Amino acid sequence: MSEFVADDEIQYPSGFGLGDVVGWGTTGMVVLDKSSNTVVKVPFDHNNEECILRMQRERDVYERFTQCGGHEGLLSYHGVFESGIRLEYASRHNLRSHLEASNVSPAQQLRWAIQIAEAIKFVHDAGVIHGDLTCANIFLDAYLNAKVADFAGSSIDGSPLLVVVTESHEIPGPRLSVQADLFALGSVLYEIMTGHPPYEGLDNAAIRALYLNQIFPETASLGAIGTVIELCWQGNYSGSEAVVEKLRGIASI
């Protein structure tokens, strides 16, 4: 039996079809396995070198996370499925779509900020750089817990990133670094607080020029979390642990 079942020009994992698809990416798709309430993520084309490389990278990253004990702020990993991987299903979909459709309380904003920062600390401690942290790559479970995801372009143990960073989240400096992820975290926190990414509506070149000149969106009106955002953008945190500690401190006030 073929590893994939062809439907027109799209290759689905065995036993799945168009009606099971819950997400698409540039090199892969995600299908829902209703019987186990998990998702299977597979490359569009299992003969395409880039698709296979990115899926292998994501599998390697999740295997590393498993070796390190896993973390509740990441989608739980359920092993390999054919040429893809099986993951926890986040039924409330991605954080960006939720922010666009819902009013979020300050308590929920802070809760997400802490959950995401804690997850990124675990990621870094495991030797991984996410590389493209955005609200589109963070998912919500049925209880609105944030789950950092999409590691197909990530770096593990210093390997090259396989992803193009979103401009509004891209550090004006070395991309393969903890500081690059923390810069992106600042942009994620900004979107959580305001409902939109930094400099929404500007083209990529304009955003890049502003960042190169250390000109960032106004954050003073965002309170204590605004200060965290500014420090992430300015590169003033030596590591993700410092961000976690600051956010936990805000929660304790």
Secondary structure, 3 states (H helix, E strand, C coil): CCCEEEECCEEEECCCCHHHEEEECCCEEEEEECCCCEEEEEECCCCCHHHHHHHHHHHHHHHHHHHCCCCCCECCEEEEECCEEEEECCCCCEHHHHHHHCCCCHHHHHHHHHHHHHHHHHHHHCCEECCCCCHHHEEECCCCCEEECCCCCCEECCCCCCCCCCHHHCCCCCCCCHHHHHHHHHHHHHHHHHCCCCCCCCCHHHHHHHHHCCCCCCCHHHHHHHHHHHHHHHCCCCCHHHHHHHHHHHHHC
